[in-house]
Amino acid sequence: MNHLMVLDTRDKATQDAIIDMISWSLNIPSARIFPYTSLIDDLLLDPIDKMLLIIELENRLNIYLSPEEADAIETVQDASFFFQQRAAA
């Protein structure tokens, strides 16, 4: 699922925070993580590792996604979109 959208500064801040958290969690330089980075194809996470990463993001952001939303996350931008959407709700 690809959510192409124009990012405002709040969305950009959320995306940067998620990139930083993924970088820290996976011990990957943040300069190697982009909005289009695939959690499975680029970061080489298996489905369980992907879900564990999403759970960690939920806990660190104190924002919880539905199972359907979490399952739909394929890229960093998808994660930013769903967490931003949940934060605004």
DSSP file (Angstrom, degrees, kcal/mol; ACC not computed):
  #  RESIDUE AA STRUCTURE BP1 BP2  ACC     N-H-->O    O-->H-N    N-H-->O    O-->H-N    TCO  KAPPA ALPHA  PHI   PSI    X-CA   Y-CA   Z-CA
    1    1 A M              0   0    0      0, 0.0     2,-0.5     0, 0.0    73,-0.4   0.000 360.0 360.0 360.0 123.2    0.0    0.0    0.0
    2    2 A N        -     0   0    0     72,-0.1     2,-0.9    71,-0.1    34,-0.0  -0.940 360.0-165.2-115.3 123.2    1.6    3.3   -1.1
    3    3 A H        -     0   0    0     -2,-0.5     2,-0.5     2,-0.0    78,-0.1  -0.784   9.2-171.0-109.5  87.6    0.3    6.5    0.4
    4    4 A L        +     0   0    0     -2,-0.9     2,-0.3     2,-0.0    -2,-0.0  -0.669  24.5 144.4 -80.4 127.1    1.6    9.3   -1.8
    5    5 A M        -     0   0    0     -2,-0.5     2,-0.6     2,-0.0    -2,-0.0  -0.983  55.5 -99.1-155.5 160.2    0.9   12.6   -0.2
    6    6 A V        -     0   0    0     -2,-0.3     2,-0.4     1,-0.0     5,-0.1  -0.774  43.4-135.7 -84.4 124.1    2.4   16.0    0.2
    7    7 A L        -     0   0    0     -2,-0.6     2,-0.1     4,-0.1    -1,-0.0  -0.664  13.7-156.8 -84.4 129.3    4.0   16.1    3.7
    8    8 A D     >  -     0   0    0     -2,-0.4     4,-2.5     1,-0.1     5,-0.2  -0.421  42.5 -90.0 -88.7 179.8    3.5   19.1    5.8
    9    9 A T  H  > S+     0   0    0      1,-0.2     4,-2.2     2,-0.2     5,-0.1   0.839 128.3  52.5 -64.0 -32.9    6.0   19.9    8.6
   10   10 A R  H  > S+     0   0    0      2,-0.2     4,-2.2     1,-0.2    -1,-0.2   0.914 111.0  46.9 -67.5 -42.3    4.1   17.8   11.1
   11   11 A D  H  > S+     0   0    0      2,-0.2     4,-2.8     1,-0.2    -2,-0.2   0.900 111.9  51.3 -64.1 -40.6    4.1   14.8    8.8
   12   12 A K  H  X S+     0   0    0     -4,-2.5     4,-2.7     2,-0.2    -2,-0.2   0.890 109.2  50.5 -64.3 -39.7    7.8   15.4    8.1
   13   13 A A  H  X S+     0   0    0     -4,-2.2     4,-2.3     2,-0.2    -1,-0.2   0.906 111.6  47.7 -64.9 -41.1    8.6   15.5   11.8
   14   14 A T  H  X S+     0   0    0     -4,-2.2     4,-2.4     2,-0.2    -2,-0.2   0.932 112.7  48.8 -64.1 -45.2    6.7   12.2   12.3
   15   15 A Q  H  X S+     0   0    0     -4,-2.8     4,-2.5     1,-0.2    -2,-0.2   0.917 111.7  49.0 -61.6 -43.9    8.5   10.6    9.4
   16   16 A D  H  X S+     0   0    0     -4,-2.7     4,-2.5     1,-0.2    -1,-0.2   0.893 111.0  50.7 -62.8 -40.0   11.9   11.8   10.7
   17   17 A A  H  X S+     0   0    0     -4,-2.3     4,-2.3     2,-0.2    -2,-0.2   0.909 111.1  48.0 -64.7 -41.6   11.0   10.5   14.2
   18   18 A I  H  X S+     0   0    0     -4,-2.4     4,-2.7     2,-0.2     5,-0.2   0.909 110.7  51.0 -66.4 -41.6   10.0    7.1   12.8
   19   19 A I  H  X S+     0   0    0     -4,-2.5     4,-2.8     1,-0.2    -2,-0.2   0.929 111.2  49.0 -59.5 -44.7   13.2    6.9   10.7
   20   20 A D  H  X S+     0   0    0     -4,-2.5     4,-2.5     2,-0.2    -2,-0.2   0.904 112.2  47.9 -61.7 -41.6   15.3    7.7   13.8
   21   21 A M  H  X S+     0   0    0     -4,-2.3     4,-2.8     2,-0.2    -2,-0.2   0.907 113.2  47.0 -67.3 -41.6   13.4    5.0   15.8
   22   22 A I  H  X S+     0   0    0     -4,-2.7     4,-2.7     2,-0.2     6,-0.2   0.922 112.1  51.5 -64.7 -42.9   13.9    2.4   13.1
   23   23 A S  H  X>S+     0   0    0     -4,-2.8     5,-1.7    -5,-0.2     4,-1.0   0.935 114.4  42.5 -57.2 -48.6   17.6    3.4   12.8
   24   24 A W  H  <5S+     0   0    0     -4,-2.5     3,-0.3     3,-0.2    -2,-0.2   0.928 115.8  48.6 -64.8 -46.3   18.1    3.0   16.5
   25   25 A S  H  <5S+     0   0    0     -4,-2.8    -2,-0.2     1,-0.2    -1,-0.2   0.883 122.2  32.3 -64.1 -41.1   16.1   -0.2   16.8
   26   26 A L  H  <5S-     0   0    0     -4,-2.7    -1,-0.2    -5,-0.2    -2,-0.2   0.436 104.3-123.2 -98.7  -0.8   17.8   -2.0   13.9
   27   27 A N  T  <5 +     0   0    0     -4,-1.0    -3,-0.2    -3,-0.3    -4,-0.1   0.928  64.8 138.7  56.8  48.2   21.2   -0.4   14.3
   28   28 A I      < -     0   0    0     -5,-1.7    -1,-0.2    -6,-0.2    -2,-0.2  -0.975  63.0-102.4-120.8 134.7   21.1    1.0   10.8
   29   29 A P    >   -     0   0    0      0, 0.0     3,-2.2     0, 0.0     4,-0.1  -0.321  25.3-132.1 -57.0 135.0   22.4    4.5    9.9
   30   30 A S  G >  S+     0   0    0      1,-0.3     3,-1.7     2,-0.2    -7,-0.0   0.769 104.2  70.2 -61.9 -24.3   19.4    6.8    9.5
   31   31 A A  G 3  S+     0   0    0      1,-0.3    -1,-0.3     3,-0.0     0, 0.0   0.661  95.9  54.6 -66.3 -14.7   21.0    8.1    6.3
   32   32 A R  G <  S+     0   0    0     -3,-2.2     2,-0.5     2,-0.0    -1,-0.3   0.350  94.5  81.6 -98.1   4.3   20.2    4.7    4.7
   33   33 A I    <   +     0   0    0     -3,-1.7   -14,-0.0    -4,-0.1   -10,-0.0  -0.952  56.7 173.0-117.0 125.8   16.5    4.8    5.6
   34   34 A F    >   -     0   0    0     -2,-0.5     3,-1.8     1,-0.1    42,-0.4  -0.779  47.8-100.3-125.0 166.2   14.2    6.7    3.3
   35   35 A P  T 3  S+     0   0    0      0, 0.0    42,-2.6     0, 0.0    43,-0.3   0.865 124.3  48.9 -55.9 -36.0   10.4    7.2    3.1
   36   36 A Y  T 3  S+     0   0    0     40,-0.2     2,-0.2    39,-0.1    -3,-0.0   0.439  81.4 127.0 -85.3   1.1   10.2    4.6    0.3
   37   37 A T    <   -     0   0    0     -3,-1.8    39,-1.6     1,-0.1     2,-0.4  -0.414  58.0-134.7 -63.4 125.7   12.4    2.1    2.2
   38   38 A S  B  >> -A   75   0A   0     37,-0.2     5,-1.9    -2,-0.2     4,-1.1  -0.680   1.3-145.8 -82.9 131.4   10.6   -1.3    2.3
   39   39 A L  T  45S+     0   0    0     35,-2.5     6,-1.8    -2,-0.4    -1,-0.1   0.863  98.6  30.4 -64.2 -35.5   10.6   -2.9    5.7
   40   40 A I  T  >5S+     0   0    0     34,-0.5     4,-0.6     4,-0.2    -1,-0.1   0.924 127.8  35.4 -90.5 -51.8   10.8   -6.4    4.2
   41   41 A D  T  45S+     0   0    0      3,-0.2    -2,-0.1     2,-0.1    -4,-0.0   0.893 130.7  27.0 -74.4 -40.7   12.7   -5.9    0.9
   42   42 A D  T  <5S+     0   0    0     -4,-1.1    -3,-0.2     1,-0.1    -1,-0.1   0.859 130.3  36.3 -92.5 -39.7   15.2   -3.2    1.9
   43   43 A L  T  4<S-     0   0    0     -5,-1.9    -3,-0.2     2,-0.1    -2,-0.1   0.479 100.7-131.5 -93.6  -2.6   15.6   -3.7    5.6
   44   44 A L     <  +     0   0    0     -4,-0.6     2,-0.4    -6,-0.3    -4,-0.2   0.829  46.8 159.9  58.9  38.2   15.3   -7.5    5.3
   45   45 A L        -     0   0    0     -6,-1.8    -1,-0.2     4,-0.1    -2,-0.1  -0.722  34.4-138.0 -87.7 138.4   12.8   -8.0    8.0
   46   46 A D     >  -     0   0    0     -2,-0.4     4,-2.6     1,-0.1     5,-0.2  -0.470  38.5 -92.9 -83.1 169.9   10.7  -11.2    8.0
   47   47 A P  H  > S+     0   0    0      0, 0.0     4,-2.0     0, 0.0     5,-0.1   0.839 127.2  49.1 -55.6 -35.6    7.0  -10.8    8.9
   48   48 A I  H  > S+     0   0    0      2,-0.2     4,-2.5     1,-0.2     5,-0.2   0.929 111.8  47.7 -70.1 -44.2    7.6  -11.4   12.6
   49   49 A D  H  > S+     0   0    0      1,-0.2     4,-2.3     2,-0.2    -1,-0.2   0.880 110.3  54.1 -62.7 -36.7   10.4   -8.9   12.8
   50   50 A K  H  X S+     0   0    0     -4,-2.6     4,-2.3     2,-0.2    -1,-0.2   0.936 110.1  45.8 -61.5 -46.2    8.3   -6.4   10.9
   51   51 A M  H  X S+     0   0    0     -4,-2.0     4,-2.5    -5,-0.2    -2,-0.2   0.894 111.3  52.3 -66.2 -38.5    5.5   -6.8   13.5
   52   52 A L  H  X S+     0   0    0     -4,-2.5     4,-2.2     2,-0.2    -1,-0.2   0.891 109.6  49.9 -63.3 -38.7    7.9   -6.6   16.4
   53   53 A L  H  X S+     0   0    0     -4,-2.3     4,-2.5     2,-0.2    -2,-0.2   0.923 110.8  48.9 -64.3 -44.0    9.3   -3.3   14.9
   54   54 A I  H  X S+     0   0    0     -4,-2.3     4,-2.7     2,-0.2    -2,-0.2   0.905 110.4  51.2 -63.5 -40.8    5.7   -1.9   14.6
   55   55 A I  H  X S+     0   0    0     -4,-2.5     4,-2.5     2,-0.2    -1,-0.2   0.910 109.8  50.2 -61.7 -41.6    4.9   -2.9   18.2
   56   56 A E  H  X S+     0   0    0     -4,-2.2     4,-2.5     2,-0.2    -2,-0.2   0.919 110.6  49.0 -63.1 -42.6    8.1   -1.1   19.3
   57   57 A L  H  X S+     0   0    0     -4,-2.5     4,-2.5     2,-0.2     6,-0.3   0.919 110.3  51.9 -61.4 -43.4    7.1    2.0   17.4
   58   58 A E  H  X>S+     0   0    0     -4,-2.7     4,-1.4     1,-0.2     5,-1.4   0.933 112.2  45.6 -57.6 -46.7    3.6    1.8   18.9
   59   59 A N  H  <5S+     0   0    0     -4,-2.5    -2,-0.2     1,-0.2    -1,-0.2   0.897 114.9  46.3 -66.2 -40.7    5.1    1.6   22.4
   60   60 A R  H  <5S+     0   0    0     -4,-2.5    -1,-0.2     1,-0.2    -2,-0.2   0.847 121.1  37.8 -71.9 -33.4    7.6    4.4   21.8
   61   61 A L  H  <5S-     0   0    0     -4,-2.5    -1,-0.2     2,-0.2    -2,-0.2   0.581 100.5-133.1 -91.0 -11.3    5.0    6.7   20.2
   62   62 A N  T  <5 +     0   0    0     -4,-1.4     2,-0.4    -5,-0.2    -3,-0.2   0.878  69.0 121.8  56.0  39.2    2.2    5.6   22.6
   63   63 A I      < -     0   0    0     -5,-1.4     2,-0.5    -6,-0.3    -1,-0.2  -1.000  49.7-154.6-131.1 128.7    0.0    5.3   19.5
   64   64 A Y        -     0   0    0     -2,-0.4     2,-0.2    -3,-0.1    -9,-0.1  -0.912   3.6-153.9-116.4 131.4   -1.6    2.0   18.7
   65   65 A L        -     0   0    0     -2,-0.5    18,-0.0   -11,-0.1    -7,-0.0  -0.593  24.5-106.6 -96.6 157.0   -2.7    0.8   15.3
   66   66 A S     >  -     0   0    0     -2,-0.2     4,-2.7     1,-0.1     5,-0.2  -0.427  36.6-108.5 -71.9 158.3   -5.4   -1.7   14.4
   67   67 A P  H  > S+     0   0    0      0, 0.0     4,-2.3     0, 0.0     5,-0.1   0.867 121.7  53.4 -56.5 -35.5   -4.1   -5.1   13.2
   68   68 A E  H  > S+     0   0    0      2,-0.2     4,-1.4     1,-0.2     5,-0.1   0.904 109.6  46.8 -67.2 -41.4   -5.2   -4.2    9.7
   69   69 A E  H  > S+     0   0    0      2,-0.2     4,-0.7     1,-0.2     3,-0.3   0.941 113.2  48.6 -64.5 -47.0   -3.3   -0.9    9.7
   70   70 A A  H >< S+     0   0    0     -4,-2.7     3,-0.9     1,-0.2    -2,-0.2   0.899 111.1  50.7 -60.1 -41.0   -0.2   -2.6   11.1
   71   71 A D  H 3< S+     0   0    0     -4,-2.3    -1,-0.2     1,-0.2    -2,-0.2   0.808 105.0  57.9 -67.2 -29.5   -0.4   -5.4    8.4
   72   72 A A  H 3< S+     0   0    0     -4,-1.4     2,-0.5    -3,-0.3    -1,-0.2   0.606  79.8 107.7 -77.6 -12.1   -0.8   -2.8    5.7
   73   73 A I    <<  +     0   0    0     -3,-0.9     3,-0.1    -4,-0.7   -71,-0.1  -0.553  27.5 147.9 -73.6 120.0    2.6   -1.1    6.5
   74   74 A E        +     0   0    0     -2,-0.5   -35,-2.5   -73,-0.4   -34,-0.5   0.610  61.7  31.6-119.4 -29.1    5.1   -2.0    3.9
   75   75 A T  B  > S-A   38   0A   0    -74,-0.3     4,-2.0   -37,-0.3   -37,-0.2  -0.766  83.3-105.0-127.0 170.7    7.4    1.1    3.8
   76   76 A V  H  > S+     0   0    0    -39,-1.6     4,-2.5   -42,-0.4   -40,-0.2   0.891 122.3  54.4 -61.3 -39.8    8.6    3.8    6.2
   77   77 A Q  H  > S+     0   0    0    -42,-2.6     4,-2.7     2,-0.2    -1,-0.2   0.880 104.7  53.5 -64.0 -37.8    6.1    6.2    4.6
   78   78 A D  H  > S+     0   0    0    -43,-0.3     4,-2.6     2,-0.2     5,-0.2   0.936 109.6  48.5 -60.3 -45.4    3.3    3.8    5.3
   79   79 A A  H  X S+     0   0    0     -4,-2.0     4,-2.6     1,-0.2     5,-0.3   0.928 112.0  49.1 -60.7 -45.1    4.3    3.7    8.9
   80   80 A S  H  X S+     0   0    0     -4,-2.5     4,-2.5     1,-0.2     5,-0.2   0.915 111.2  50.5 -59.4 -43.9    4.4    7.5    9.0
   81   81 A F  H  X S+     0   0    0     -4,-2.7     4,-2.5     2,-0.2    -2,-0.2   0.944 113.6  42.7 -60.4 -51.0    1.0    7.8    7.4
   82   82 A F  H  X S+     0   0    0     -4,-2.6     4,-2.4     2,-0.2    -2,-0.2   0.898 116.2  47.0 -68.1 -40.6   -0.7    5.4    9.8
   83   83 A F  H  X S+     0   0    0     -4,-2.6     4,-2.3    -5,-0.2    -1,-0.2   0.901 114.5  47.7 -67.9 -38.8    0.9    6.8   12.9
   84   84 A Q  H  X S+     0   0    0     -4,-2.5     4,-1.7    -5,-0.3    -2,-0.2   0.913 112.4  49.8 -65.1 -42.1    0.2   10.4   11.9
   85   85 A Q  H  X S+     0   0    0     -4,-2.5     4,-0.9    -5,-0.2    -2,-0.2   0.919 113.0  46.3 -62.1 -45.0   -3.4    9.4   11.1
   86   86 A R  H  < S+     0   0    0     -4,-2.4     3,-0.5     1,-0.2    -1,-0.2   0.878 110.0  53.8 -65.5 -39.2   -3.8    7.7   14.5
   87   87 A A  H  < S+     0   0    0     -4,-2.3    -1,-0.2     1,-0.2    -2,-0.2   0.849 109.3  48.9 -64.7 -33.5   -2.3   10.7   16.3
   88   88 A A  H  <        0   0    0     -4,-1.7    -1,-0.2     1,-0.2    -2,-0.2   0.682 360.0 360.0 -79.3 -18.1   -4.7   13.1   14.7
   89   89 A A     <        0   0    0     -4,-0.9    -1,-0.2    -3,-0.5    -2,-0.2   0.484 360.0 360.0 -74.3 360.0   -7.7   10.9   15.5
